[in-house]
C-alpha cells in the first residue's frame, strides 16, 4: 500500500469515534496513542520469535525466483519472503503499553512497553516522497509478553484450540478502548486489554457468549498471572512478565559531519524521545530535559548523581543503569546503535535546554 494511502488509513482507524481531521494524522514515523485514546493500527507487524504452534493457522511464505519488470521474465537469483505477521492489529497506549492482537489466530500475540513501532521502513519520510522496500516496521521498547503454545483460553474445561480455525468478527470501541471479538466454535470470545500503570504488565478481560466457565492457561513459567475477578462467562486477569528483549527501531544512517545542538534536536524527534521527555519542564514518562544537564539528580536508592556528559551518555546506552526517583525501570529501550556524532549532538541539545533559552 502506498505511504500516502496508508497514512490515511491510520487516520481513519485511530480517530474512530470522533470527527476525522482533514489530511494525514501525522508524518511521524514513530506514531503514538495515549492511555485514554489508544492508537489502533492494522499493518504488517514484526514476528519476535513466535512458534509454529502459536501461528498454526498462518501459511508460510517460500522463496521464489527474482523477477525483472524491465524484461518481463524471471532472472537469476531468489527473493526471500519478509518475516512478518500479515493479519494482525497493533494497539498503542503511549509508553505504558503496546500489544498485537492477531486476527488469524484470534489471540494476543505479544506485548511490550516504552515505545511502539518505527514505521520508517514502510512509510519512509516526507522528504523522500516514498517508502523503503521493507513492509515490516520495527519494534521500539521492551518486550515482556509473548504467546506460546496453543490458545490459552478454555471454556467449560475445553481448549478453544479444539474448535478448529477461529473466525475474527471484528472489534468495537467502548470509551475509545478496543474490544476484539473472535468466534471459536459455538462461542464468541471478547477480549479487552488495558495497561497496568508503571509495570511490565497488562490487564485483560475475557467475556464469553454463550456464558460458560472461562479458564486461562499460563503460557510460560515466567509470567505472573493473577485473577482479578471471574464469573459465569467472564474472567479478568493481570499478566506481568520479565524483559524478553529491548528493541530500538530502525537503524538510520546519519550523514552529519559534526555534532551540534541543532542536529540533536532533530534526533530528539527522529528517535521518539519527545514521547517521554519534555523540553519545557512538564512531567512525562521520563524526566524532562529542561535544565537537566549539570544538575544533581536523586536515584531510586536515594543516592545522588551529577547529570554530566558521562551520565547522559550512559542513560542513552543503558537506561536501567541509574533510575531516577519517580520513574520506572524497564521503560526506555537502550539506544546503543547510534554513532558518536549522534550521541554528542543529543548531549549538546540537552545542555542547550536552559530556562529562557
N, C-alpha and C positions, 0 to 999 in steps of 0.2 A: 504494500500500500504506500503510495507517495507520502512524504512527510507532511505536506500541507493538508491532505485529506485526513491523515492520521491525527494531526493536532486538532482538527475539527471534531473528530470522534471523541478525543479526550475531553473537549469542552462539553459536548452533549452528555457524556456519561457522568463526568464529575460534577456537573451543575444540575443533575436531575433534582426535581422538586422545587426549583426556583427558575426565574426567567434567565435564559442563557444570554450571556453578553454577546455583543457583536464581535466578529473577528475571532482570532485564536485566543485561548485562555492564557497561554504562556509560550514564550520562546525558550524557556529554561529547560535544559536537557536533564535536570535533576528535579522534577516536579515533586511537590509535597502537598498533602492534605493536612487536616487537623483532627484532634480527637472528636470535636463536635461535628465537623464536616469532612469525613474521610474522602480521599481521592480514590476513585474506582477506575481501574484501567485494564481493559482487555487487550492483550497483546501477546506476542511470543515472549516466553519467560525462561530464565536460566534453569537448568537442572543441576542442583547442588549435590548430585550423587544419589538420586532416588533409585531404589532397586526394581527389578523386573516384577516382583510380586505387587509392589505399590502401583506400578504402571501397567498392570496386566491387561487392561482394555485398550491400551495405545498400540498402534502399529510401530514398526521400526523402519526408519529410512535406510536405504542402501546406496552405496556409491554407484555412480553412473558415468558414462563417457562424457568427456568435455565436448561442448557444442560451440561451434563458431557461427555467429549470426552473419558474419561477412560472407562466408562461403555457403551457408545453409546446410552444413553437414557436421557430423562428429569429427573431431580431430584427436590426435594423440594426447593422452592424459586422462585423469579421472577427477571427478568432483565428489568430495566427501560431504554428506549432509551435515548441516549445522546442528549442534547439540542444543536443543531447547524443547520447551513444553508448548505445544501449539494451541491448546484449547482451555487455557486457564484464565483466571481473573485475579489481578493483584489489587490489594487494598492497602492504603497507607493512612495511618492516624497520626501523621507527623513523626517525630523521632521516637515516640513511645512504642509504636508497633507497626509492622508491615507483615502481611501474610499473603499466601497464594492459595486460592480455592480452585480445585480442578473440576471442570465440568464433565470430563470424560469418566473419571474415577468417582466423582461425586463425593469428594472428601477434601479436607485440609491437607495440603502437601508440605508446606514449611512456613516458618515464621522467623522474623528477625527484628532487630531493634537498632535505632541510632541513625537510620537512613532509609532510603527506598531504592529506586532504580536509577541508574545512569543510562539515559536513552540516547546518548551521543552516537553510539554505533549505528542506531536505527534512524534517528531523526537528523543527524548531522547538526549543523548550526546555521543560523540565519544568514551569516555572511557567506557561507558556502553555497547556499541555494540548493543543496542536495544532501542526501544521506550517504553514509558509508555503505559498504557491501553487507556487513553483518546485520541480520534482522534481530538478533537476540541482544537485549540490553544486559547490563552488568549489575550485580547486586552491590549495594552500599550499606554497610552496617555489620552487626554481629548476629550471626545465625544461632538460634538456640533451640529450635524445634524442627525435626524432620520426620516425616511419616516413615513407618517401617512395617513390613508385613501386610497382612490382609486388613481390610477395613476394620477400624476399632469398635464400631458400634454393633451391639447385639440387641435384638428385640425379642422379648419373651424367650431368652436363652438361646437364640439362634443368630448367628452372624449374618449381617446383611449381604456379605460376600457370597452366601449360598443362593442368593436370589438372581444370580447372573448379572449381566451388564446393567448398570444403573442408567437412569434417564434423567438428565438435567431438565428441570421445569423452568427455572429462571430465578431471579431474585427480586425482592421488594425492598423499598427504602422506608423504614419507620424511624422518624426523627433523624433522618439523614444516615441511619445505620443500615447496612445491607443485611438481609436475611436470605440465605441461599436455600432453595427447595429442590430436592432430588427424590425421584421415585425409585425405591428398592422393592421390587416385587409388588406386593399389595399395600405397602406403606409409603407415605410421604414423610421424609425426614427434613425438618427445617433446622438450619444451623446459623447461629449468630455469634460472631467473635468480637470481643472488645479488649482493649488494652488493660493491663494492671499497672497502674502508675508506679514508676520508679523501679520496676523489676523486669527481668527477662522472663516474662510470663504473659499469659492471656487468659481471659475468661470466655468460656464457650458454653452456649446454651443449645441443647438439642430438644426439639419438640417433634413428637411422632403422631401421625394420623393414619389410621385409627389408633387410639391410645393403646399402649402396651407397656410392659416393664422394660425400661431402657437401661442398658449397662454399657460401660466403656472399658475396653481392654487397653491397658497401658502398653504403649508401643516400644518402649525401651526402659531398661532399669535405671537410666539416668534421669528420667522425668519425675518430677514431683507432682502427682495428680491428687487434688483434693476435691471432695464433693462439697459443693455449696448448698445445694438442695436437690431433692428428687421427688417425683410424684408419678402418678399414673400417666405415662406418655411424655414426661419431661425429665430432664437431667441437666443440672448446671454444675460445671467444674471450673477450677482454675488449674492451669497446666504451666509449670515452670521448668526450665531446663538450663543446663550449663552452656557455656560458649562452645559452639561447634566450628568456629572459624570466623575470622574478620575479613570483610570484603571492602575494597576501596574504589570500586567502579572501574571505568575505562582509563587506561594509561594513555594520557595525551602527550604528544610530542610538543615540546616548548622550544621556541626559537629565539628567545630573548638573549641579548649579548651581555647584559649587565643587570645586576639586581637593582630594584627601585621600589619605592613605596607604591607608585602607580601600578607597576606590574603586580605587586602583592594584592592591591585592591581588586584587580581583575581575577586573580587566582581565588580570592575570597569568594567571588561569585561563581567561578567555574566549578570549584570543588564542593559547593554546597555548604560552606562554612556559615553562611548567613542564616541557615535554618536554625542553628543552635546558638550562635554567638552574635549578639547585637554589637553595634558600634556606637550606641548612644547611651549606654548605661542601663538600659532596660533589662529586666530579668528574662532569661531564656532557659533552654535545657542545658546550656553550657554557660560558663562565665562570660560576661560582656568583655569585649576587647578594649572598651574605652578606659583609659587610664590604668591599663593592666601592667604594661611593661615598666620595670623599675620599682615596683611596689611589693611589699611583703604580703604573702598570702598564707592563710591558715589551712592546713591539710586535715583530712578526716581524723587522724590520730592526735590532733591538737598541736602538732609541731608546725614550725614556720619555715617558709622557703621564700627566697627572693626571686621575683619573676624577671630574671635576667635572660640573656640570649640563650644560655645553655638550657635553662628551664623551658623556655618557649620551644626550642628545637626538640627537646625530649618529649614535650607534651604532644607534639605533632607525630613523632615517630612511635611513641609508646604511651598513649593516653592514660593507661592504667598505672603508670609508674608512680604518679603523685596525684591523688584525687583531692580536690578542694572540698572543704566543708560545705554542705548544702547541695552537693551534686553526686550523682550516682555513678558507680563504676560500670564497666562493660557497656558503655553507651556510645562513645565515639570510636569509630574504626581507626586503626593506625594508618597514617599516611606515610608509608615507608618507601614508596616508589618514586617520590619526587626527586628532581635534580637539585643540586646545591643552590643554583640561582633562584629556584622556586622557594626553597626554604628561606633563603636570605631575604627575598622580596616580601614574603609573608611577615617575617620578623620586622622588617623596616616599616611595613604598613601598620602593624600593631603598635610599634613605637611612635608612629606619627599620630596616633589617636590620643589626643590630649583634650581636656575641656577647652572649648573655644576655638579648636582647630578644625 
